[in-house]
Amino acid sequence: MLKIALAAGIIYEWVLGSPVSGLQSLGFAAMRTLCAMLLAWMVLEFARMLWLVAMSMDPRPSAERRNGAPR
C-alpha cells in the first residue's frame, strides 16, 4: 500500500502542484508530496480495513447463527 500511496503523492504534486523555481519552493513541494502520500496511504489502509471487516462477517442468517448449523 505504501508504494501505491507514494506514487499517488508524486502524481498529485506533478499534476496539481505549483512550479518549482527555487530551493524553498522545492522544499514546499516535497512537503506537499509527503502530505499527499500520507493521506493516500491512510485512505488505502482504511479501505483495506473495511474490506477485511466485510470479508470476516458471517454470511449465514441470524437465526441460523443463533441455533447452530442444521445437521
C-alpha positions as CSV (number, residue, x, y, z in Angstrom):
1,M,0.0,0.0,0.0
2,L,2.9,2.4,0.7
3,K,4.2,2.1,-2.8
4,I,0.8,3.0,-4.3
5,A,0.5,5.9,-1.9
6,L,4.0,7.1,-2.8
7,A,3.0,7.0,-6.5
8,A,-0.2,8.8,-5.8
9,G,1.6,11.6,-3.8
10,I,4.1,12.1,-6.6
11,I,1.4,12.2,-9.3
12,Y,-0.6,14.7,-7.2
13,E,2.3,17.0,-6.9
14,W,3.3,16.6,-10.5
15,V,-0.2,17.3,-11.9
16,L,-1.6,19.8,-9.4
17,G,1.5,21.3,-7.7
18,S,2.9,24.7,-8.3
19,P,6.1,25.1,-10.4
20,V,9.4,24.7,-8.5
21,S,11.6,27.8,-9.1
22,G,14.0,27.7,-6.2
23,L,15.3,25.8,-3.2
24,Q,12.5,27.0,-0.9
25,S,9.7,26.1,-3.3
26,L,11.4,22.7,-3.8
27,G,11.1,22.1,0.0
28,F,7.4,23.1,0.0
29,A,6.8,20.8,-3.0
30,A,8.5,17.9,-1.1
31,M,6.3,18.6,2.0
32,R,3.1,18.7,-0.2
33,T,4.1,15.4,-1.8
34,L,4.7,13.9,1.6
35,C,1.4,15.1,2.9
36,A,-0.4,13.8,-0.2
37,M,1.4,10.5,0.2
38,L,0.4,10.1,3.8
39,L,-3.2,11.0,3.1
40,A,-3.4,8.4,0.2
41,W,-1.8,5.8,2.5
42,M,-4.4,6.5,5.2
43,V,-7.3,6.2,2.7
44,L,-5.9,3.0,1.2
45,E,-5.4,1.4,4.6
46,F,-8.9,2.4,5.7
47,A,-10.3,0.9,2.5
48,R,-8.3,-2.3,3.2
49,M,-9.5,-2.4,6.7
50,L,-13.2,-2.1,5.6
51,W,-12.7,-4.9,3.1
52,L,-11.2,-7.2,5.7
53,V,-14.0,-6.4,8.1
54,A,-16.6,-7.1,5.4
55,M,-15.0,-10.4,4.4
56,S,-14.8,-11.5,8.1
57,M,-18.6,-11.3,8.6
58,D,-20.6,-14.5,8.9
59,P,-22.8,-14.8,5.8
60,R,-25.4,-17.0,7.5
61,P,-28.8,-15.6,8.5
62,S,-29.0,-14.6,12.2
63,A,-31.5,-17.4,13.1
64,E,-29.1,-20.0,11.8
65,R,-26.2,-18.4,13.7
66,R,-28.1,-18.4,17.0
67,N,-29.4,-22.0,16.8
68,G,-26.3,-23.5,15.3
69,A,-26.0,-25.1,11.9
70,P,-28.6,-27.7,11.0
71,R,-27.3,-31.3,11.0
